Amino acid sequence: MGAIREWFQRLWGTFRETPEDAAMEEELALHLEMAADDWQRRGLTREEAIHQARLQAGGVAQAMEQRRDQRGLPWLGDLLQDARFGARMLRRAPLVTAVALVTLTLAIGANSAIFSLVDPLLFRDLPVREPASLVEFTFQFPRDPPLNMFSLASYERYRDGNHVFSDVFGLAPLTTQSRTGDEPIGTEVVTGNFFQALGVRPALGRLLEPSDDRPGAPAVAVVSWQYWQNRFSGDARVLGASIDIEDTRMPVPMYATVVGVAERGFSGVVVAYRPDVWSSLATVPDAVRSRASFALIARLRPGASIEQARAEMRVLDRARIEELSKRDPQWLGVAIDVAPARTGLSTALHQQFGGPLFVLMMMVGGVLLLACVNIGGLLLARGAARQHEMAVRVSLGAGRFRIVRQVLTESLLLASIGGILGITGARVGATILMRMMISGTRAPGPTPSLDIPLDARVVGFTIGVTVMAALLFGLVPAIAAFVSAPAPALRQAIGAPPRARRVAGNGLVIAQVAISVALLSVSQLSIAHLRHLRDQSLGFDRDRVLLLSVNSSRAQTPARALALYRDIVPRLKAIPGVRAVATSGITPIAPAAASRFLQAEGFDEPAQDRRRAAMNWVSPNYFATYGTPLLAGRDFRDTDFGLPRRVIVNQTVARHYFAGRDPIGRHVWLENEREPYEIVGVAGDAKYHEVRDAAPPTVYVLAANSGGSTEFSLRTDVSPAAVAADARRVVTEVLGDDSVRRVTTLAEQVDAAIVPERLLAILGGFLGASGALLAAIGLYGLLAYTVARRTKEIGVRMALGATRGDVVRMMLKQALLLVLTGVGLGLPAAFWSERLTAMMVEHLAAGGIVPIVVGASALLAVGLLAAYGPVRRATRVEPIAALRAE
């Protein structure tokens, strides 16, 4: 305790001058005065007496410094002194300081913004007990993404039959509504051991227990701490409140009684999805529960490995695979997998944005490195101007390490200011990026919500990046100051810099060019990929189509679907500016799409080779509304309602099943249906679920024959926004308030499907351009410094007969040599960056040599443009003026 008190006293003494300091100064001054008087009595003049007294005393300032060092922290005082001096030096060079701060703000802010998204999405552990032992179960059907969707029967089999897990638990999302309000509530139905397995404690009441799963148990629920505070203002009377459980899969709404509040900080196990309520299995009817899909999680027993768990789970899952393979032999090639889940369950945000965010993280790291090299070059050139100052310091007794510390302190001060500005801008940038990501989340279900707080992890990362940047760009100037020899510097305050300094400056420019080549190659690759996706033929006209998604009835019948069509569609057609109207089960590039196995008349196919066909239930005039051509046969008619059942197939189905034969009038059978469908038309290929894949085999069924539709599509002659309000009014007049779930345009829906590519292309292009700009600034600064340094040489050359063309060639030779050397060194990094980007971003193929050539060519042009100013200045050197100035 005494040592801590002494440390704080010394810390206080560092920042405060005590009264004893003034008394000591007065005492020392008195002693000097008395000694001077004594020397004066010996016959010396007053000036000589004072001089001898000071020599005898040995230095008042040194004595005072020793006194302060005894009561304070000398190293901290020196650091503050270095910081004050560094601030003065930064103010003396405002242009260099401004360029460095803008560069650092961009680089550090970009790193902080991307990390703010990557950390909670991919890196941060769940706030539960021992998250490292959590795993999730997934399976992947051919050509589908990995899924964590299992039946309740599978959950019970895994839970009771394994020997490697201490707990197996699951959850399923629902849409609920509170009796105290009309707003929807995010809810998860969870197994009774959910909270117990995670080690979550109650903030109020109790949590769900395994006994809540038993048959006949009352329906109970637990609310999140945040929902308790926001909706109930932290009132303890939340216990006993009722929560309505209303989901489209339930025939009637049910309710659950609130029995507890989860502890603060727990927001579930699905990243970016924060449920407000967790309800027990008893809230879901048995018929719905048996058909529901649960995401399953487990906790490994101590000593069990993921490999052991994977092997045992594949044995336990064999019964499910064999049962599913009876309907589809392709299930025999599917195996359950066990994956780590310490950061939460994999979601659409993980799958869609994980790869692009990793690529952007690498790119912003490259921009940071490029910024450090650029600022290092600026400070190195500035250090040449301060060479005389450093030499004087060394000559007066300053140690070389003291000089290095001063230079590094200036670098740290500069980086700290850039870090503060950067993290401020990063908050805005991260929020914008998060909204952009959410707009591109296409999975069905609740809208994701990702917290991006300014917490200790983000601040610590930013501080680490700032310190690393300060060391990187301050290292070369510090080394240059350390190895500088004072005598030569004092003899020539201005002159040719040492060879080592010139080599270091050229090397920094070459490094900037090499890094920029890699950045530009990746950005060009991402931009080309986005352009390919946007320019490809989708099989429909995306412009001027308004989409309205409506709530479907729980007991909708074909007759009701026909009634909806006949009531709403004519009224929508009557809206001014509407050219055509159609209904459908899904719309193109929708978040989810149905599919079934298809059998065709006269086509024998082995069961294991059967392929699924995308399904859509459409009305007459659907193809005209979307601009999809009919290649053969006819469109649906109003008289086609009823039997015989008719379908339209796309070109891929006709080509595969009826090669060389006319499909019109032939029949197809859909999975789980005994009655055939007659083909009445062949439509052009159009993409439905995935814009990145080829158009799938597609079957269009007349809507009223298969349960109706929930999507209205309007082709307009004006902007879709101009008719959106009238279209919403028409639907609500027929179906009632809150019947319209979503209003958007087809163009917006297609754009939302390629948000990951847009994000990568926009930010990648910006970062690539920033890298090229930084390289140009570095090259410009070096050439400008070279012209200033070689003014005398240029003047002598021109006096001896050199022409302006000779000077231009000399300067351009230096610029081209630096740029071409940097491009040559950057080519391997560009090839490697392309391959790594293609591995991380799904559907993106490495672009080969083209993006690299484009990036290198762009950088060469930027380099020549940066060299224009210094080269032009060199040609304007007047020989007589240059020689006279020297």
Backbone hydrogen bonds, N-H to C=O, Kabsch-Sander energy under -0.5 kcal/mol:
donor,donor_aa,acceptor,acceptor_aa,energy
5,R,1,M,-2.2
6,E,2,G,-2.3
7,W,3,A,-2.2
8,F,4,I,-2.2
9,Q,5,R,-2.2
10,R,6,E,-2.4
11,L,7,W,-2.3
12,W,8,F,-2.6
13,G,9,Q,-2.2
14,T,10,R,-1.1
15,F,11,L,-0.9
15,F,12,W,-0.6
16,R,12,W,-0.9
18,T,16,R,-0.5
21,D,18,T,-1.3
22,A,18,T,-0.9
23,A,19,P,-2.0
24,M,20,E,-2.6
25,E,21,D,-2.3
26,E,22,A,-2.2
27,E,23,A,-2.4
28,L,24,M,-2.7
29,A,25,E,-2.3
30,L,26,E,-2.2
31,H,27,E,-2.3
32,L,28,L,-2.3
33,E,29,A,-2.3
34,M,30,L,-2.5
35,A,31,H,-2.5
36,A,32,L,-2.6
37,D,33,E,-2.2
38,D,34,M,-2.1
39,W,35,A,-2.2
40,Q,36,A,-2.2
41,R,37,D,-2.1
42,R,38,D,-0.9
43,G,40,Q,-1.6
44,L,39,W,-1.6
49,A,45,T,-2.7
50,I,46,R,-2.3
51,H,47,E,-2.1
52,Q,48,E,-2.5
53,A,49,A,-2.3
54,R,50,I,-2.2
55,L,51,H,-2.1
56,Q,52,Q,-2.3
57,A,53,A,-2.3
58,G,54,R,-1.8
59,G,54,R,-0.7
63,A,59,G,-1.4
64,M,60,V,-2.4
65,E,61,A,-2.4
66,Q,62,Q,-2.4
67,R,63,A,-2.0
68,R,64,M,-2.4
69,D,65,E,-2.6
70,Q,66,Q,-1.6
71,R,67,R,-1.2
72,G,68,R,-1.6
73,L,10,R,-0.5
77,G,73,L,-2.1
78,D,74,P,-2.6
79,L,75,W,-2.0
80,L,76,L,-2.4
81,Q,77,G,-2.3
82,D,78,D,-2.7
83,A,79,L,-2.4
84,R,80,L,-2.5
85,F,81,Q,-2.4
86,G,82,D,-2.9
87,A,83,A,-2.4
88,R,84,R,-1.9
89,M,85,F,-2.2
90,L,86,G,-2.3
91,R,87,A,-2.0
92,R,88,R,-1.5
93,A,89,M,-0.7
93,A,90,L,-0.7
97,T,93,A,-2.4
98,A,94,P,-2.6
99,V,95,L,-2.4
100,A,96,V,-2.4
101,L,97,T,-2.6
102,V,98,A,-2.5
103,T,99,V,-2.2
104,L,100,A,-2.7
105,T,101,L,-2.9
106,L,102,V,-2.1
107,A,103,T,-2.4
108,I,104,L,-3.1
109,G,104,L,-0.5
109,G,105,T,-1.9
110,A,106,L,-2.1
111,N,107,A,-2.0
112,S,108,I,-2.5
113,A,109,G,-2.5
114,I,110,A,-2.3
115,F,111,N,-2.3
116,S,112,S,-2.0
117,L,113,A,-0.9
117,L,114,I,-0.7
118,V,114,I,-2.8
119,D,115,F,-2.7
121,L,117,L,-1.3
122,L,118,V,-3.0
123,F,118,V,-1.0
123,F,119,D,-1.4
124,R,119,D,-2.9
126,L,342,R,-2.7
128,V,126,L,-2.2
129,R,198,L,-2.5
133,S,130,E,-1.6
134,L,131,P,-1.7
135,V,298,A,-2.6
136,E,339,A,-2.7
137,F,296,L,-1.5
138,T,337,D,-2.1
139,F,147,L,-2.0
144,D,141,F,-2.5
147,L,139,F,-2.9
150,F,294,F,-2.1
155,Y,151,S,-2.1
156,E,152,L,-2.2
157,R,153,A,-2.0
158,Y,154,S,-2.7
159,R,155,Y,-2.8
160,D,156,E,-2.2
161,G,157,R,-1.8
162,N,158,Y,-1.0
166,S,299,R,-2.6
167,D,299,R,-1.0
169,F,297,I,-2.8
171,L,295,A,-1.7
172,A,189,V,-1.9
174,L,187,T,-2.8
176,T,174,L,-0.5
176,T,185,I,-1.7
177,Q,244,D,-2.3
178,S,183,E,-0.7
179,R,242,S,-0.9
181,G,178,S,-1.0
185,I,176,T,-2.1
187,T,174,L,-1.4
187,T,185,I,-0.5
188,E,277,V,-2.2
189,V,172,A,-3.5
190,V,188,E,-0.6
190,V,279,S,-2.5
191,T,170,G,-1.9
194,F,191,T,-1.9
197,A,193,N,-2.6
198,L,194,F,-1.4
199,G,195,F,-1.3
200,V,195,F,-1.9
203,A,261,V,-3.2
204,L,261,V,-1.3
206,R,259,V,-2.2
212,D,209,E,-2.1
213,D,210,P,-1.8
214,R,211,S,-1.0
217,A,214,R,-1.9
220,V,218,P,-0.6
221,A,257,T,-2.3
222,V,278,W,-2.9
223,V,260,G,-2.1
224,S,276,D,-2.5
228,W,224,S,-2.4
229,Q,225,W,-2.0
230,N,226,Q,-2.7
231,R,227,Y,-2.9
232,F,227,Y,-0.7
232,F,228,W,-1.2
233,S,229,Q,-0.8
234,G,228,W,-2.1
235,D,232,F,-1.9
238,V,235,D,-1.5
239,L,236,A,-1.5
240,G,258,V,-2.8
241,A,238,V,-2.3
243,I,256,A,-2.7
244,D,177,Q,-1.6
245,I,254,M,-4.8
246,E,175,T,-0.8
246,E,244,D,-0.7
250,M,247,D,-2.0
254,M,245,I,-2.4
256,A,243,I,-2.2
257,T,219,A,-2.2
258,V,241,A,-2.9
259,V,221,A,-2.9
260,G,221,A,-0.8
261,V,204,L,-2.7
262,A,223,V,-2.4
263,E,201,R,-1.5
266,F,263,E,-1.5
267,S,265,G,-0.6
267,S,268,G,-0.5
271,V,269,V,-0.7
271,V,345,L,-0.7
273,Y,270,V,-2.0
276,D,186,G,-3.1
277,V,186,G,-1.9
278,W,222,V,-3.3
279,S,188,E,-2.3
280,S,220,V,-2.4
282,A,212,D,-0.5
283,T,280,S,-1.7
284,V,281,L,-1.8
289,R,285,P,-3.1
290,S,286,D,-2.1
291,R,287,A,-0.6
291,R,288,V,-0.9
292,A,288,V,-1.0
294,F,150,F,-3.8
295,A,171,L,-3.0
296,L,294,F,-0.5
297,I,169,F,-3.2
298,A,135,V,-2.5
299,R,167,D,-2.4
300,L,133,S,-2.7
301,R,164,V,-2.8
304,A,301,R,-2.1
309,A,305,S,-2.1
310,R,306,I,-2.8
311,A,307,E,-2.1
312,E,308,Q,-2.3
313,M,309,A,-2.5
314,R,310,R,-1.8
315,V,311,A,-1.0
316,L,312,E,-2.2
317,D,313,M,-2.2
318,R,315,V,-1.1
321,I,317,D,-2.2
322,E,318,R,-2.5
323,E,319,A,-1.9
324,L,320,R,-2.4
325,S,321,I,-2.2
326,K,322,E,-0.6
326,K,323,E,-0.8
327,R,324,L,-1.1
328,D,324,L,-1.7
331,W,328,D,-2.1
332,L,329,P,-1.8
333,G,330,Q,-1.5
334,V,331,W,-1.9
337,D,138,T,-3.4
339,A,136,E,-2.4
341,A,134,L,-2.5
344,G,341,A,-1.1
345,L,269,V,-2.8
351,Q,347,T,-2.4
352,Q,348,A,-2.8
353,F,349,L,-2.3
354,G,350,H,-1.9
357,L,353,F,-2.3
358,F,354,G,-1.9
359,V,355,G,-2.3
360,L,356,P,-2.6
361,M,357,L,-2.3
362,M,358,F,-2.0
363,M,359,V,-2.3
364,V,360,L,-2.9
365,G,361,M,-1.6
366,G,362,M,-2.1
367,V,363,M,-2.4
368,L,364,V,-2.3
369,L,365,G,-2.4
370,L,366,G,-2.6
371,A,367,V,-2.9
372,C,368,L,-2.5
373,V,369,L,-2.3
374,N,370,L,-2.5
375,I,371,A,-2.9
376,G,372,C,-2.6
377,G,373,V,-2.0
378,L,374,N,-2.0
379,L,375,I,-3.0
380,L,376,G,-2.1
381,A,377,G,-2.3
382,R,378,L,-2.4
383,G,379,L,-2.3
384,A,380,L,-1.3
385,A,381,A,-1.0
386,R,382,R,-1.2
387,Q,384,A,-1.0
390,M,386,R,-2.5
391,A,387,Q,-2.2
392,V,388,H,-2.2
393,R,389,E,-2.2
394,V,390,M,-2.4
395,S,391,A,-2.4
396,L,392,V,-1.8
397,G,394,V,-1.4
398,A,393,R,-2.5
403,I,399,G,-1.7
404,V,400,R,-2.5
405,R,401,F,-2.4
406,Q,402,R,-1.9
407,V,403,I,-2.2
408,L,404,V,-2.8
409,T,405,R,-2.4
410,E,406,Q,-2.0
411,S,407,V,-2.0
412,L,408,L,-2.7
413,L,409,T,-2.5
414,L,410,E,-2.3
415,A,411,S,-2.7
416,S,412,L,-2.4
417,I,413,L,-2.0
418,G,414,L,-2.1
419,G,415,A,-2.7
420,I,416,S,-2.4
421,L,417,I,-2.3
422,G,418,G,-2.5
423,I,419,G,-2.7
424,T,420,I,-1.4
425,G,421,L,-2.0
426,A,422,G,-2.1
427,R,423,I,-1.2
428,V,424,T,-0.9
429,G,425,G,-2.4
430,A,426,A,-3.1
431,T,427,R,-1.7
432,I,428,V,-2.1
433,L,429,G,-2.5
434,M,430,A,-2.4
435,R,431,T,-2.1
436,M,432,I,-2.0
437,M,433,L,-2.4
438,I,434,M,-2.5
439,S,435,R,-1.9
440,G,436,M,-0.7
440,G,437,M,-1.1
441,T,438,I,-1.5
442,R,440,G,-0.7
449,S,272,A,-4.3
451,D,449,S,-0.5
455,D,453,P,-1.6
459,V,455,D,-2.5
460,G,456,A,-2.9
461,F,457,R,-2.4
462,T,458,V,-2.5
463,I,459,V,-2.7
464,G,460,G,-2.5
465,V,461,F,-2.7
466,T,462,T,-2.6
467,V,463,I,-2.7
468,M,464,G,-2.5
469,A,465,V,-2.6
470,A,466,T,-2.5
471,L,467,V,-2.4
472,L,468,M,-2.5
473,F,469,A,-2.8
474,G,470,A,-1.4
475,L,471,L,-1.0
476,V,472,L,-0.6
478,A,474,G,-1.8
479,I,475,L,-2.7
480,A,476,V,-2.5
481,A,477,P,-2.2
482,F,478,A,-2.1
483,V,479,I,-2.3
484,S,480,A,-0.6
489,A,485,A,-1.3
490,L,486,P,-2.4
491,R,487,A,-1.9
492,Q,488,P,-1.6
502,R,498,P,-1.9
503,V,499,R,-2.8
504,A,500,A,-2.3
505,G,501,R,-2.3
506,N,502,R,-2.5
507,G,503,V,-2.6
508,L,504,A,-2.2
509,V,505,G,-1.8
510,I,506,N,-2.5
511,A,507,G,-2.4
512,Q,508,L,-2.1
513,V,509,V,-2.2
514,A,510,I,-2.4
515,I,511,A,-2.5
516,S,512,Q,-2.3
517,V,513,V,-2.0
518,A,514,A,-1.4
519,L,515,I,-2.2
520,L,516,S,-2.9
521,S,517,V,-2.1
522,V,518,A,-2.2
523,S,519,L,-2.5
524,Q,520,L,-2.5
525,L,521,S,-2.2
526,S,522,V,-2.4
527,I,523,S,-2.4
528,A,524,Q,-2.4
529,H,525,L,-2.0
530,L,526,S,-2.2
531,R,527,I,-2.5
532,H,528,A,-2.2
533,L,529,H,-2.0
534,R,530,L,-2.4
535,D,531,R,-2.3
536,Q,532,H,-1.1
538,L,536,Q,-0.5
541,D,626,Y,-2.9
542,R,540,F,-0.7
545,V,542,R,-0.5
546,L,714,L,-2.7
547,L,744,T,-3.2
548,L,712,F,-2.6
549,S,742,R,-2.7
550,V,548,L,-0.5
550,V,710,T,-2.7
551,N,739,S,-2.6
556,Q,553,S,-1.0
561,A,557,T,-2.6
562,L,558,P,-2.4
563,A,559,A,-2.0
564,L,560,R,-2.5
565,Y,561,A,-2.3
566,R,562,L,-2.5
567,D,563,A,-2.1
568,I,564,L,-2.6
569,V,564,L,-0.5
569,V,565,Y,-1.5
571,R,567,D,-0.5
572,L,568,I,-2.2
573,K,569,V,-2.4
574,A,570,P,-1.2
575,I,572,L,-1.4
578,V,575,I,-2.0
579,R,577,G,-0.5
579,R,715,R,-3.3
580,A,715,R,-1.6
582,A,713,S,-2.1
584,S,711,E,-2.0
585,G,617,W,-1.4
589,I,688,Y,-1.8
590,A,587,T,-0.8
590,A,688,Y,-0.8
594,A,615,M,-0.5
596,R,613,A,-2.2
598,L,611,R,-1.0
599,Q,669,W,-2.3
601,E,667,H,-2.6
603,F,600,A,-1.7
609,D,606,P,-1.3
610,R,607,A,-1.1
613,A,596,R,-3.5
614,A,697,P,-3.2
615,M,594,A,-2.5
616,N,699,V,-1.6
618,V,616,N,-0.7
618,V,701,V,-2.4
619,S,583,T,-1.8
622,Y,619,S,-1.3
625,T,621,N,-1.8
626,Y,622,Y,-1.9
627,G,623,F,-1.1
628,T,623,F,-1.6
631,L,629,P,-0.7
631,L,682,V,-2.4
632,A,682,V,-1.6
634,R,680,V,-2.5
640,D,637,R,-1.6
641,F,638,D,-1.0
647,V,678,E,-2.7
648,I,700,Y,-2.3
649,V,681,G,-2.0
650,N,698,T,-1.9
651,Q,683,A,-1.2
654,A,650,N,-2.0
655,R,651,Q,-2.5
656,H,652,T,-2.1
657,Y,653,V,-2.6
658,F,654,A,-1.6
661,R,658,F,-2.6
665,G,679,I,-3.0
666,R,663,P,-2.0
668,V,677,Y,-2.1
669,W,599,Q,-3.0
671,E,597,F,-1.6
673,E,670,L,-1.9
677,Y,668,V,-2.7
678,E,645,R,-3.2
679,I,666,R,-3.1
680,V,647,V,-2.7
681,G,647,V,-0.7
682,V,632,A,-2.6
683,A,649,V,-2.7
684,G,629,P,-2.8
687,K,538,L,-2.3
699,V,614,A,-2.8
700,Y,648,I,-3.5
701,V,616,N,-2.9
701,V,699,V,-0.6
702,L,646,R,-1.1
703,A,618,V,-3.1
705,N,702,L,-1.3
706,S,703,A,-2.1
707,G,704,A,-0.5
708,G,703,A,-2.2
710,T,584,S,-1.0
711,E,584,S,-2.0
712,F,548,L,-2.9
713,S,582,A,-3.0
714,L,546,L,-2.6
715,R,580,A,-2.7
716,T,544,R,-2.2
716,T,714,L,-0.5
717,D,577,G,-3.1
718,V,577,G,-0.7
722,A,719,S,-1.8
723,V,719,S,-0.5
723,V,720,P,-1.1
724,A,720,P,-0.7
725,A,721,A,-0.5
727,A,723,V,-2.3
728,R,724,A,-2.5
729,R,725,A,-2.1
730,V,726,D,-2.1
731,V,727,A,-2.0
732,T,728,R,-2.4
733,E,729,R,-2.0
734,V,730,V,-1.2
735,L,731,V,-3.0
736,G,732,T,-2.1
739,S,736,G,-1.1
741,R,549,S,-2.6
741,R,739,S,-0.7
742,R,549,S,-1.5
744,T,547,L,-2.2
746,L,545,V,-2.4
747,A,542,R,-0.5
749,Q,745,T,-2.0
750,V,746,L,-2.3
751,D,747,A,-2.4
752,A,748,E,-2.3
753,A,749,Q,-1.0
753,A,750,V,-0.5
754,I,750,V,-0.6
754,I,751,D,-1.1
755,V,752,A,-1.1
758,R,754,I,-2.6
759,L,755,V,-3.3
760,L,756,P,-2.3
761,A,757,E,-2.8
762,I,758,R,-3.0
763,L,759,L,-2.2
764,G,760,L,-2.3
765,G,761,A,-2.5
766,F,762,I,-2.2
767,L,763,L,-3.0
768,G,764,G,-2.6
769,A,765,G,-2.5
770,S,766,F,-2.4
771,G,767,L,-2.4
772,A,768,G,-2.3
773,L,769,A,-2.4
774,L,770,S,-2.6
775,A,771,G,-2.4
776,A,772,A,-2.3
777,I,773,L,-2.5
778,G,774,L,-2.5
779,L,775,A,-2.5
780,Y,776,A,-2.9
781,G,777,I,-2.7
782,L,778,G,-2.2
783,L,779,L,-2.6
784,A,780,Y,-2.8
785,Y,781,G,-2.3
786,T,782,L,-2.3
787,V,783,L,-2.7
788,A,784,A,-2.3
789,R,785,Y,-2.4
790,R,786,T,-2.5
791,T,788,A,-0.8
794,I,790,R,-3.0
795,G,791,T,-2.6
796,V,792,K,-2.6
797,R,793,E,-2.6
798,M,794,I,-2.6
799,A,795,G,-2.2
800,L,796,V,-1.8
801,G,798,M,-1.1
802,A,797,R,-2.8
807,V,803,T,-1.8
808,V,804,R,-2.6
809,R,805,G,-2.6
810,M,806,D,-2.2
811,M,807,V,-2.5
812,L,808,V,-3.0
813,K,809,R,-2.2
814,Q,810,M,-1.5
815,A,811,M,-2.2
816,L,812,L,-3.4
817,L,813,K,-2.3
818,L,814,Q,-2.0
819,V,815,A,-2.5
820,L,816,L,-3.1
821,T,817,L,-2.0
822,G,818,L,-2.3
823,V,819,V,-2.8
824,G,820,L,-2.6
825,L,821,T,-2.3
826,G,822,G,-1.9
827,L,823,V,-1.3
829,A,825,L,-0.6
830,A,826,G,-2.4
831,F,827,L,-2.5
832,W,828,P,-2.4
833,S,829,A,-2.5
834,E,830,A,-2.3
835,R,831,F,-2.1
836,L,832,W,-2.4
837,T,833,S,-2.4
838,A,834,E,-2.4
839,M,835,R,-1.7
840,M,836,L,-1.6
841,V,837,T,-2.2
842,E,840,M,-0.6
844,L,841,V,-1.5
845,A,843,H,-0.6
850,V,847,G,-1.0
852,I,848,G,-0.6
853,V,849,I,-2.9
854,V,850,V,-2.7
855,G,851,P,-2.7
856,A,852,I,-3.0
857,S,853,V,-2.8
858,A,854,V,-2.6
859,L,855,G,-2.2
860,L,856,A,-2.2
861,A,857,S,-2.4
862,V,858,A,-2.5
863,G,859,L,-2.6
864,L,860,L,-2.3
865,L,861,A,-2.3
866,A,862,V,-2.4
867,A,863,G,-1.8
868,Y,864,L,-0.7
868,Y,865,L,-0.7
869,G,865,L,-0.6
871,V,867,A,-2.4
872,R,868,Y,-2.7
873,R,869,G,-2.3
874,A,870,P,-2.1
875,T,871,V,-1.8
876,R,872,R,-0.7
876,R,873,R,-0.7
877,V,874,A,-1.3
882,A,878,E,-2.6
883,L,879,P,-2.5
884,R,880,I,-2.6
885,A,881,A,-2.3
886,E,882,A,-1.4
